[in-house]
């Protein structure tokens, strides 16, 4: 189970891996650095690309969107697959859309807009 995977982590491992991943990204990082940080974070037991994307979206929303179900459905379509190749495709699409929308947008805001749109359309 997920909890059994999480329990395999030591505090030291989580801190070391997290610091290593976050040290290589900032608000001006290239897509390749974001992807590298995502790969590093998945070294933590129980952390896959989706969870890694959430961590990165909080740390560097300027360059890293969260792989929410709603945004993934809008960008990638079904079936959902939370893999590194899908994150690469998703991150690139969100970054491209943010650039098209203008300087006040970033990949994380694109994800949030897709998430909100999905829920508004359900009302």
N, CA, C and O atoms as a GROMACS GRO file, in nm:
protein
  492
    1UNK      N    1   0.084  -0.120   0.000
    1UNK     CA    2   0.000   0.000   0.000
    1UNK      C    3   0.088   0.125   0.000
    1UNK      O    4   0.209   0.119   0.024
    2UNK      N    5   0.026   0.237  -0.027
    2UNK     CA    6   0.099   0.362  -0.028
    2UNK      C    7   0.160   0.392   0.109
    2UNK      O    8   0.275   0.436   0.118
    3UNK      N    9   0.084   0.367   0.213
    3UNK     CA   10   0.136   0.396   0.348
    3UNK      C   11   0.257   0.308   0.381
    3UNK      O   12   0.350   0.354   0.447
    4UNK      N   13   0.257   0.184   0.337
    4UNK     CA   14   0.373   0.099   0.364
    4UNK      C   15   0.496   0.150   0.289
    4UNK      O   16   0.608   0.140   0.340
    5UNK      N   17   0.477   0.202   0.170
    5UNK     CA   18   0.588   0.263   0.097
    5UNK      C   19   0.641   0.386   0.170
    5UNK      O   20   0.762   0.403   0.187
    6UNK      N   21   0.550   0.471   0.213
    6UNK     CA   22   0.588   0.594   0.282
    6UNK      C   23   0.666   0.563   0.410
    6UNK      O   24   0.762   0.632   0.442
    7UNK      N   25   0.624   0.460   0.481
    7UNK     CA   26   0.690   0.423   0.606
    7UNK      C   27   0.834   0.376   0.585
    7UNK      O   28   0.913   0.376   0.680
    8UNK      N   29   0.869   0.335   0.464
    8UNK     CA   30   1.006   0.292   0.434
    8UNK      C   31   1.105   0.409   0.436
    8UNK      O   32   1.226   0.388   0.448
    9UNK      N   33   1.054   0.531   0.422
    9UNK     CA   34   1.141   0.649   0.418
    9UNK      C   35   1.188   0.687   0.557
    9UNK      O   36   1.113   0.680   0.655
   10UNK      N   37   1.313   0.727   0.564
   10UNK     CA   38   1.362   0.787   0.688
   10UNK      C   39   1.348   0.938   0.675
   10UNK      O   40   1.342   0.991   0.564
   11UNK      N   41   1.342   1.005   0.787
   11UNK     CA   42   1.336   1.152   0.784
   11UNK      C   43   1.456   1.207   0.708
   11UNK      O   44   1.444   1.301   0.629
   12UNK      N   45   1.572   1.147   0.732
   12UNK     CA   46   1.694   1.193   0.666
   12UNK      C   47   1.684   1.180   0.514
   12UNK      O   48   1.724   1.270   0.441
   13UNK      N   49   1.631   1.067   0.467
   13UNK     CA   50   1.618   1.047   0.322
   13UNK      C   51   1.523   1.150   0.262
   13UNK      O   52   1.554   1.210   0.159
   14UNK      N   53   1.409   1.170   0.325
   14UNK     CA   54   1.311   1.266   0.273
   14UNK      C   55   1.373   1.406   0.267
   14UNK      O   56   1.357   1.477   0.167
   15UNK      N   57   1.442   1.445   0.371
   15UNK     CA   58   1.503   1.578   0.375
   15UNK      C   59   1.615   1.590   0.272
   15UNK      O   60   1.624   1.691   0.201
   16UNK      N   61   1.701   1.490   0.264
   16UNK     CA   62   1.813   1.494   0.171
   16UNK      C   63   1.766   1.499   0.026
   16UNK      O   64   1.814   1.581  -0.052
   17UNK      N   65   1.673   1.411  -0.008
   17UNK     CA   66   1.622   1.406  -0.146
   17UNK      C   67   1.547   1.534  -0.180
   17UNK      O   68   1.563   1.590  -0.289
   18UNK      N   69   1.465   1.582  -0.088
   18UNK     CA   70   1.388   1.705  -0.112
   18UNK      C   71   1.481   1.824  -0.133
   18UNK      O   72   1.462   1.901  -0.227
   19UNK      N   73   1.579   1.837  -0.047
   19UNK     CA   74   1.675   1.948  -0.061
   19UNK      C   75   1.750   1.939  -0.193
   19UNK      O   76   1.773   2.040  -0.260
   20UNK      N   77   1.789   1.818  -0.230
   20UNK     CA   78   1.861   1.798  -0.356
   20UNK      C   79   1.776   1.841  -0.475
   20UNK      O   80   1.824   1.909  -0.566
   21UNK      N   81   1.650   1.800  -0.475
   21UNK     CA   82   1.561   1.836  -0.586
   21UNK      C   83   1.534   1.985  -0.591
   21UNK      O   84   1.539   2.046  -0.698
   22UNK      N   85   1.504   2.044  -0.477
   22UNK     CA   86   1.468   2.186  -0.473
   22UNK      C   87   1.588   2.278  -0.496
   22UNK      O   88   1.571   2.394  -0.533
   23UNK      N   89   1.707   2.226  -0.475
   23UNK     CA   90   1.828   2.307  -0.496
   23UNK      C   91   1.854   2.334  -0.644
   23UNK      O   92   1.924   2.429  -0.678
   24UNK      N   93   1.798   2.251  -0.731
   24UNK     CA   94   1.829   2.269  -0.874
   24UNK      C   95   1.722   2.346  -0.950
   24UNK      O   96   1.737   2.368  -1.071
   25UNK      N   97   1.615   2.388  -0.882
   25UNK     CA   98   1.510   2.462  -0.952
   25UNK      C   99   1.484   2.597  -0.886
   25UNK      O  100   1.495   2.612  -0.764
   26UNK      N  101   1.450   2.693  -0.968
   26UNK     CA  102   1.404   2.823  -0.921
   26UNK      C  103   1.304   2.875  -1.023
   26UNK      O  104   1.270   2.805  -1.119
   27UNK      N  105   1.256   2.997  -1.003
   27UNK     CA  106   1.149   3.048  -1.089
   27UNK      C  107   1.188   3.070  -1.234
   27UNK      O  108   1.103   3.098  -1.318
   28UNK      N  109   1.317   3.057  -1.265
   28UNK     CA  110   1.362   3.073  -1.404
   28UNK      C  111   1.415   2.942  -1.462
   28UNK      O  112   1.478   2.943  -1.568
   29UNK      N  113   1.392   2.832  -1.394
   29UNK     CA  114   1.448   2.703  -1.438
   29UNK      C  115   1.391   2.658  -1.572
   29UNK      O  116   1.276   2.685  -1.606
   30UNK      N  117   1.474   2.589  -1.646
   30UNK     CA  118   1.432   2.531  -1.773
   30UNK      C  119   1.346   2.407  -1.745
   30UNK      O  120   1.346   2.353  -1.635
   31UNK      N  121   1.275   2.364  -1.848
   31UNK     CA  122   1.193   2.243  -1.836
   31UNK      C  123   1.280   2.124  -1.797
   31UNK      O  124   1.236   2.039  -1.719
   32UNK      N  125   1.400   2.117  -1.851
   32UNK     CA  126   1.485   2.002  -1.820
   32UNK      C  127   1.523   1.998  -1.672
   32UNK      O  128   1.536   1.890  -1.614
   33UNK      N  129   1.540   2.114  -1.609
   33UNK     CA  130   1.570   2.119  -1.465
   33UNK      C  131   1.448   2.078  -1.383
   33UNK      O  132   1.462   2.009  -1.282
   34UNK      N  133   1.330   2.119  -1.426
   34UNK     CA  134   1.206   2.080  -1.357
   34UNK      C  135   1.189   1.928  -1.366
   34UNK      O  136   1.153   1.863  -1.267
   35UNK      N  137   1.213   1.873  -1.482
   35UNK     CA  138   1.201   1.728  -1.501
   35UNK      C  139   1.305   1.655  -1.417
   35UNK      O  140   1.274   1.552  -1.356
   36UNK      N  141   1.426   1.706  -1.413
   36UNK     CA  142   1.531   1.646  -1.330
   36UNK      C  143   1.491   1.648  -1.182
   36UNK      O  144   1.510   1.549  -1.111
   37UNK      N  145   1.437   1.760  -1.137
   37UNK     CA  146   1.392   1.770  -0.997
   37UNK      C  147   1.279   1.671  -0.970
   37UNK      O  148   1.274   1.610  -0.863
   38UNK      N  149   1.189   1.654  -1.066
   38UNK     CA  150   1.080   1.557  -1.053
   38UNK      C  151   1.137   1.416  -1.038
   38UNK      O  152   1.092   1.340  -0.952
   39UNK      N  153   1.234   1.382  -1.120
   39UNK     CA  154   1.298   1.250  -1.112
   39UNK      C  155   1.361   1.229  -0.974
   39UNK      O  156   1.348   1.122  -0.915
   40UNK      N  157   1.428   1.330  -0.924
   40UNK     CA  158   1.493   1.319  -0.794
   40UNK      C  159   1.390   1.294  -0.685
   40UNK      O  160   1.408   1.207  -0.600
   41UNK      N  161   1.281   1.369  -0.687
   41UNK     CA  162   1.178   1.354  -0.583
   41UNK      C  163   1.116   1.214  -0.583
   41UNK      O  164   1.074   1.165  -0.479
   42UNK      N  165   1.110   1.151  -0.700
   42UNK     CA  166   1.052   1.017  -0.704
   42UNK      C  167   1.141   0.911  -0.641
   42UNK      O  168   1.103   0.794  -0.635
   43UNK      N  169   1.259   0.950  -0.595
   43UNK     CA  170   1.344   0.857  -0.519
   43UNK      C  171   1.289   0.835  -0.378
   43UNK      O  172   1.330   0.741  -0.309
   44UNK      N  173   1.198   0.920  -0.336
   44UNK     CA  174   1.132   0.902  -0.206
   44UNK      C  175   1.024   0.796  -0.225
   44UNK      O  176   0.941   0.807  -0.315
   45UNK      N  177   1.025   0.692  -0.142
   45UNK     CA  178   0.925   0.586  -0.152
   45UNK      C  179   0.784   0.646  -0.139
   45UNK      O  180   0.756   0.723  -0.047
   46UNK      N  181   0.697   0.610  -0.233
   46UNK     CA  182   0.559   0.657  -0.229
   46UNK      C  183   0.536   0.788  -0.303
   46UNK      O  184   0.423   0.836  -0.310
   47UNK      N  185   0.643   0.844  -0.358
   47UNK     CA  186   0.631   0.969  -0.434
   47UNK      C  187   0.651   0.937  -0.582
   47UNK      O  188   0.759   0.897  -0.624
   48UNK      N  189   0.544   0.955  -0.658
   48UNK     CA  190   0.552   0.938  -0.802
   48UNK      C  191   0.554   1.075  -0.869
   48UNK      O  192   0.560   1.177  -0.800
   49UNK      N  193   0.549   1.078  -1.000
   49UNK     CA  194   0.552   1.206  -1.071
   49UNK      C  195   0.440   1.303  -1.030
   49UNK      O  196   0.463   1.424  -1.026
   50UNK      N  197   0.321   1.253  -1.001
   50UNK     CA  198   0.211   1.344  -0.963
   50UNK      C  199   0.240   1.412  -0.830
   50UNK      O  200   0.223   1.533  -0.818
   51UNK      N  201   0.283   1.336  -0.732
   51UNK     CA  202   0.316   1.396  -0.602
   51UNK      C  203   0.438   1.488  -0.615
   51UNK      O  204   0.442   1.595  -0.555
   52UNK      N  205   0.536   1.445  -0.693
   52UNK     CA  206   0.653   1.530  -0.716
   52UNK      C  207   0.611   1.661  -0.782
   52UNK      O  208   0.663   1.767  -0.748
   53UNK      N  209   0.517   1.654  -0.877
   53UNK     CA  210   0.471   1.776  -0.943
   53UNK      C  211   0.401   1.869  -0.845
   53UNK      O  212   0.411   1.991  -0.856
   54UNK      N  213   0.329   1.812  -0.747
   54UNK     CA  214   0.264   1.895  -0.646
   54UNK      C  215   0.368   1.968  -0.562
   54UNK      O  216   0.356   2.088  -0.538
   55UNK      N  217   0.469   1.897  -0.519
   55UNK     CA  218   0.577   1.958  -0.440
   55UNK      C  219   0.642   2.070  -0.519
   55UNK      O  220   0.664   2.180  -0.467
   56UNK      N  221   0.674   2.043  -0.645
   56UNK     CA  222   0.739   2.144  -0.729
   56UNK      C  223   0.648   2.262  -0.758
   56UNK      O  224   0.694   2.376  -0.766
   57UNK      N  225   0.518   2.237  -0.773
   57UNK     CA  226   0.425   2.347  -0.802
   57UNK      C  227   0.414   2.443  -0.684
   57UNK      O  228   0.387   2.561  -0.702
   58UNK      N  229   0.435   2.393  -0.565
   58UNK     CA  230   0.434   2.479  -0.446
   58UNK      C  231   0.566   2.555  -0.437
   58UNK      O  232   0.568   2.674  -0.405
   59UNK      N  233   0.676   2.487  -0.466
   59UNK     CA  234   0.809   2.548  -0.455
   59UNK      C  235   0.837   2.647  -0.568
   59UNK      O  236   0.889   2.756  -0.544
   60UNK      N  237   0.804   2.609  -0.690
   60UNK     CA  238   0.834   2.693  -0.807
   60UNK      C  239   0.716   2.694  -0.905
   60UNK      O  240   0.724   2.637  -1.013
   61UNK      N  241   0.605   2.760  -0.866
   61UNK     CA  242   0.487   2.760  -0.952
   61UNK      C  243   0.512   2.828  -1.087
   61UNK      O  244   0.439   2.805  -1.183
   62UNK      N  245   0.615   2.910  -1.094
   62UNK     CA  246   0.648   2.980  -1.219
   62UNK      C  247   0.685   2.882  -1.330
   62UNK      O  248   0.672   2.915  -1.448
   63UNK      N  249   0.731   2.762  -1.294
   63UNK     CA  250   0.779   2.667  -1.395
   63UNK      C  251   0.720   2.527  -1.381
   63UNK      O  252   0.739   2.444  -1.470
   64UNK      N  253   0.650   2.498  -1.271
   64UNK     CA  254   0.604   2.361  -1.247
   64UNK      C  255   0.455   2.354  -1.216
   64UNK      O  256   0.412   2.405  -1.112
   65UNK      N  257   0.377   2.293  -1.303
   65UNK     CA  258   0.235   2.274  -1.274
   65UNK      C  259   0.210   2.144  -1.200
   65UNK      O  260   0.288   2.049  -1.212
   66UNK      N  261   0.103   2.139  -1.123
   66UNK     CA  262   0.060   2.017  -1.056
   66UNK      C  263  -0.020   1.931  -1.152
   66UNK      O  264  -0.104   1.982  -1.225
   67UNK      N  265   0.007   1.802  -1.153
   67UNK     CA  266  -0.064   1.707  -1.239
   67UNK      C  267  -0.200   1.671  -1.178
   67UNK      O  268  -0.223   1.555  -1.143
   68UNK      N  269  -0.289   1.768  -1.164
   68UNK     CA  270  -0.422   1.737  -1.110
   68UNK      C  271  -0.499   1.654  -1.212
   68UNK      O  272  -0.473   1.661  -1.332
   69UNK      N  273  -0.593   1.576  -1.163
   69UNK     CA  274  -0.676   1.495  -1.253
   69UNK      C  275  -0.742   1.582  -1.359
   69UNK      O  276  -0.743   1.549  -1.478
   70UNK      N  277  -0.797   1.695  -1.314
   70UNK     CA  278  -0.873   1.782  -1.403
   70UNK      C  279  -0.785   1.841  -1.513
   70UNK      O  280  -0.824   1.844  -1.630
   71UNK      N  281  -0.667   1.888  -1.476
   71UNK     CA  282  -0.577   1.946  -1.576
   71UNK      C  283  -0.522   1.839  -1.670
   71UNK      O  284  -0.509   1.861  -1.790
   72UNK      N  285  -0.490   1.723  -1.613
   72UNK     CA  286  -0.441   1.613  -1.697
   72UNK      C  287  -0.547   1.572  -1.799
   72UNK      O  288  -0.515   1.549  -1.916
   73UNK      N  289  -0.672   1.564  -1.756
   73UNK     CA  290  -0.779   1.528  -1.849
   73UNK      C  291  -0.789   1.628  -1.963
   73UNK      O  292  -0.809   1.591  -2.078
   74UNK      N  293  -0.776   1.757  -1.929
   74UNK     CA  294  -0.788   1.862  -2.030
   74UNK      C  295  -0.670   1.863  -2.126
   74UNK      O  296  -0.688   1.889  -2.245
   75UNK      N  297  -0.551   1.836  -2.076
   75UNK     CA  298  -0.431   1.849  -2.158
   75UNK      C  299  -0.393   1.718  -2.226
   75UNK      O  300  -0.363   1.716  -2.345
   76UNK      N  301  -0.394   1.610  -2.152
   76UNK     CA  302  -0.348   1.481  -2.203
   76UNK      C  303  -0.465   1.394  -2.248
   76UNK      O  304  -0.454   1.321  -2.347
   77UNK      N  305  -0.576   1.402  -2.176
   77UNK     CA  306  -0.692   1.317  -2.205
   77UNK      C  307  -0.685   1.186  -2.129
   77UNK      O  308  -0.592   1.160  -2.053
   78UNK      N  309  -0.786   1.106  -2.151
   78UNK     CA  310  -0.794   0.977  -2.083
   78UNK      C  311  -0.732   0.869  -2.170
   78UNK      O  312  -0.728   0.886  -2.292
   79UNK      N  313  -0.685   0.762  -2.116
   79UNK     CA  314  -0.679   0.733  -1.973
   79UNK      C  315  -0.565   0.811  -1.908
   79UNK      O  316  -0.463   0.841  -1.971
   80UNK      N  317  -0.584   0.842  -1.781
   80UNK     CA  318  -0.481   0.913  -1.706
   80UNK      C  319  -0.364   0.820  -1.680
   80UNK      O  320  -0.381   0.701  -1.652
   81UNK      N  321  -0.245   0.876  -1.690
   81UNK     CA  322  -0.124   0.801  -1.656
   81UNK      C  323  -0.028   0.900  -1.590
   81UNK      O  324   0.016   0.996  -1.653
   82UNK      N  325   0.002   0.876  -1.467
   82UNK     CA  326   0.089   0.967  -1.392
   82UNK      C  327   0.233   0.918  -1.399
   82UNK      O  328   0.290   0.871  -1.300
   83UNK      N  329   0.288   0.929  -1.518
   83UNK     CA  330   0.424   0.883  -1.545
   83UNK      C  331   0.512   1.004  -1.576
   83UNK      O  332   0.462   1.113  -1.602
   84UNK      N  333   0.642   0.983  -1.574
   84UNK     CA  334   0.733   1.092  -1.608
   84UNK      C  335   0.714   1.140  -1.752
   84UNK      O  336   0.711   1.261  -1.774
   85UNK      N  337   0.699   1.050  -1.850
   85UNK     CA  338   0.674   1.100  -1.986
   85UNK      C  339   0.547   1.185  -1.996
   85UNK      O  340   0.543   1.283  -2.070
   86UNK      N  341   0.443   1.148  -1.921
   86UNK     CA  342   0.320   1.229  -1.922
   86UNK      C  343   0.344   1.363  -1.854
   86UNK      O  344   0.289   1.465  -1.897
   87UNK      N  345   0.425   1.365  -1.747
   87UNK     CA  346   0.457   1.491  -1.682
   87UNK      C  347   0.533   1.582  -1.778
   87UNK      O  348   0.506   1.702  -1.784
   88UNK      N  349   0.627   1.526  -1.853
   88UNK     CA  350   0.703   1.605  -1.951
   88UNK      C  351   0.609   1.670  -2.051
   88UNK      O  352   0.620   1.789  -2.080
   89UNK      N  353   0.516   1.590  -2.102
   89UNK     CA  354   0.419   1.642  -2.200
   89UNK      C  355   0.328   1.748  -2.136
   89UNK      O  356   0.302   1.853  -2.196
   90UNK      N  357   0.280   1.720  -2.016
   90UNK     CA  358   0.191   1.811  -1.944
   90UNK      C  359   0.262   1.943  -1.911
   90UNK      O  360   0.206   2.050  -1.933
   91UNK      N  361   0.383   1.934  -1.860
   91UNK     CA  362   0.459   2.054  -1.823
   91UNK      C  363   0.483   2.141  -1.946
   91UNK      O  364   0.468   2.263  -1.940
   92UNK      N  365   0.520   2.079  -2.056
   92UNK     CA  366   0.545   2.155  -2.180
   92UNK      C  367   0.418   2.224  -2.229
   92UNK      O  368   0.422   2.340  -2.270
   93UNK      N  369   0.306   2.153  -2.225
   93UNK     CA  370   0.178   2.211  -2.270
   93UNK      C  371   0.135   2.326  -2.180
   93UNK      O  372   0.088   2.429  -2.229
   94UNK      N  373   0.150   2.310  -2.049
   94UNK     CA  374   0.112   2.416  -1.955
   94UNK      C  375   0.203   2.538  -1.972
   94UNK      O  376   0.156   2.652  -1.966
   95UNK      N  377   0.331   2.515  -1.992
   95UNK     CA  378   0.425   2.626  -2.013
   95UNK      C  379   0.393   2.700  -2.144
   95UNK      O  380   0.398   2.823  -2.149
   96UNK      N  381   0.361   2.625  -2.248
   96UNK     CA  382   0.327   2.687  -2.376
   96UNK      C  383   0.201   2.772  -2.364
   96UNK      O  384   0.196   2.884  -2.415
   97UNK      N  385   0.100   2.718  -2.297
   97UNK     CA  386  -0.025   2.792  -2.280
   97UNK      C  387  -0.002   2.917  -2.197
   97UNK      O  388  -0.058   3.023  -2.227
   98UNK      N  389   0.078   2.907  -2.092
   98UNK     CA  390   0.109   3.024  -2.009
   98UNK      C  391   0.177   3.132  -2.091
   98UNK      O  392   0.146   3.251  -2.077
   99UNK      N  393   0.268   3.092  -2.176
   99UNK     CA  394   0.338   3.189  -2.262
   99UNK      C  395   0.240   3.256  -2.359
   99UNK      O  396   0.249   3.376  -2.382
  100UNK      N  397   0.147   3.178  -2.414
  100UNK     CA  398   0.046   3.233  -2.506
  100UNK      C  399  -0.046   3.332  -2.435
  100UNK      O  400  -0.088   3.431  -2.495
  101UNK      N  401  -0.076   3.306  -2.308
  101UNK     CA  402  -0.169   3.390  -2.233
  101UNK      C  403  -0.107   3.520  -2.184
  101UNK      O  404  -0.179   3.616  -2.156
  102UNK      N  405   0.025   3.525  -2.173
  102UNK     CA  406   0.090   3.650  -2.134
  102UNK      C  407   0.170   3.641  -2.006
  102UNK      O  408   0.173   3.538  -1.938
  103UNK      N  409   0.234   3.752  -1.974
  103UNK     CA  410   0.333   3.754  -1.867
  103UNK      C  411   0.277   3.732  -1.727
  103UNK      O  412   0.353   3.702  -1.635
  104UNK      N  413   0.150   3.747  -1.709
  104UNK     CA  414   0.092   3.726  -1.575
  104UNK      C  415   0.059   3.579  -1.550
  104UNK      O  416   0.013   3.543  -1.441
  105UNK      N  417   0.081   3.495  -1.649
  105UNK     CA  418   0.048   3.353  -1.638
  105UNK      C  419   0.174   3.270  -1.617
  105UNK      O  420   0.284   3.310  -1.658
  106UNK      N  421   0.157   3.155  -1.554
  106UNK     CA  422   0.265   3.057  -1.541
  106UNK      C  423   0.200   2.918  -1.549
  106UNK      O  424   0.077   2.908  -1.545
  107UNK      N  425   0.280   2.813  -1.561
  107UNK     CA  426   0.222   2.679  -1.574
  107UNK      C  427   0.129   2.640  -1.460
  107UNK      O  428   0.029   2.572  -1.482
  108UNK      N  429   0.160   2.682  -1.338
  108UNK     CA  430   0.074   2.647  -1.225
  108UNK      C  431  -0.061   2.718  -1.234
  108UNK      O  432  -0.163   2.659  -1.199
  109UNK      N  433  -0.063   2.843  -1.279
  109UNK     CA  434  -0.191   2.913  -1.295
  109UNK      C  435  -0.275   2.849  -1.406
  109UNK      O  436  -0.398   2.844  -1.397
  110UNK      N  437  -0.209   2.801  -1.509
  110UNK     CA  438  -0.283   2.729  -1.615
  110UNK      C  439  -0.349   2.606  -1.555
  110UNK      O  440  -0.466   2.579  -1.583
  111UNK      N  441  -0.275   2.531  -1.473
  111UNK     CA  442  -0.333   2.413  -1.408
  111UNK      C  443  -0.452   2.452  -1.322
  111UNK      O  444  -0.556   2.386  -1.326
  112UNK      N  445  -0.437   2.557  -1.244
  112UNK     CA  446  -0.546   2.601  -1.155
  112UNK      C  447  -0.669   2.643  -1.236
  112UNK      O  448  -0.782   2.614  -1.196
  113UNK      N  449  -0.647   2.710  -1.348
  113UNK     CA  450  -0.760   2.751  -1.433
  113UNK      C  451  -0.832   2.629  -1.490
  113UNK      O  452  -0.955   2.625  -1.494
  114UNK      N  453  -0.756   2.529  -1.533
  114UNK     CA  454  -0.817   2.407  -1.585
  114UNK      C  455  -0.893   2.333  -1.476
  114UNK      O  456  -1.002   2.280  -1.500
  115UNK      N  457  -0.836   2.329  -1.357
  115UNK     CA  458  -0.902   2.266  -1.243
  115UNK      C  459  -1.035   2.335  -1.214
  115UNK      O  460  -1.139   2.270  -1.202
  116UNK      N  461  -1.031   2.468  -1.202
  116UNK     CA  462  -1.153   2.545  -1.172
  116UNK      C  463  -1.256   2.531  -1.282
  116UNK      O  464  -1.375   2.514  -1.255
  117UNK      N  465  -1.212   2.538  -1.406
  117UNK     CA  466  -1.304   2.524  -1.518
  117UNK      C  467  -1.375   2.389  -1.514
  117UNK      O  468  -1.495   2.381  -1.540
  118UNK      N  469  -1.302   2.287  -1.481
  118UNK     CA  470  -1.360   2.153  -1.473
  118UNK      C  471  -1.472   2.149  -1.368
  118UNK      O  472  -1.577   2.088  -1.391
  119UNK      N  473  -1.449   2.212  -1.255
  119UNK     CA  474  -1.548   2.209  -1.148
  119UNK      C  475  -1.665   2.304  -1.173
  119UNK      O  476  -1.778   2.273  -1.134
  120UNK      N  477  -1.640   2.417  -1.236
  120UNK     CA  478  -1.749   2.510  -1.270
  120UNK      C  479  -1.841   2.444  -1.371
  120UNK      O  480  -1.963   2.461  -1.364
  121UNK      N  481  -1.784   2.371  -1.466
  121UNK     CA  482  -1.866   2.307  -1.568
  121UNK      C  483  -1.954   2.196  -1.510
  121UNK      O  484  -2.050   2.155  -1.574
  122UNK      N  485  -1.922   2.148  -1.393
  122UNK     CA  486  -2.001   2.044  -1.329
  122UNK      C  487  -2.122   2.099  -1.254
  122UNK      O  488  -2.214   2.025  -1.219
  123UNK      N  489  -2.122   2.229  -1.230
  123UNK     CA  490  -2.230   2.290  -1.151
  123UNK      C  491  -2.356   2.304  -1.234
  123UNK      O  492  -2.457   2.353  -1.184
   0.00000   0.00000   0.00000
